[in-house]
Amino acid sequence: MTEERDGGAVPPPRARQRKQVLLRLDPAMHDALARWAGDELRSTNAQIDYILRRALQEAGRLPKETRPHPRRGRPPREE
């Protein structure tokens, strides 16, 4: 259930939303990340998310309540 506020829908207060983060990168690093993302058919943002999740998991610091990473590719066909 959503409320209408200032002309837009507002999600329920307990809905978990993805956080937005401003990230400043060296241009050469960004270019390298963008190429790597393209090689794996991901957006640069999705590649950064993937790398951070993997690093947290390897360090044993990935929170248990973290949602699984979204599957790549098209969603399954509805029959």
C-alpha positions, 0 to 999 in steps of 0.5 A: 500500500502506498500513500500519495504525497506531493503528487508522487507515490510514497512507499510504506515506511518499512519498505527496503529501498536501495541506497544511492551513493555518490562515488568519486573515481579516478577516470582511468579506474572508471574506464577500466570498470566500464570495460569490465562491466561491458565484458560481463554484460552489466552496467557499471553500477551493477559491476560495482555492486557485484564487486562490493558484494563479493569482497564483503562475502570473502571478508566474512562481512556480508550481512545475513539480511542482504537480499540475493543479487538480482539474476542477470538476463531476461526474466523467465517467460510467463506461460 
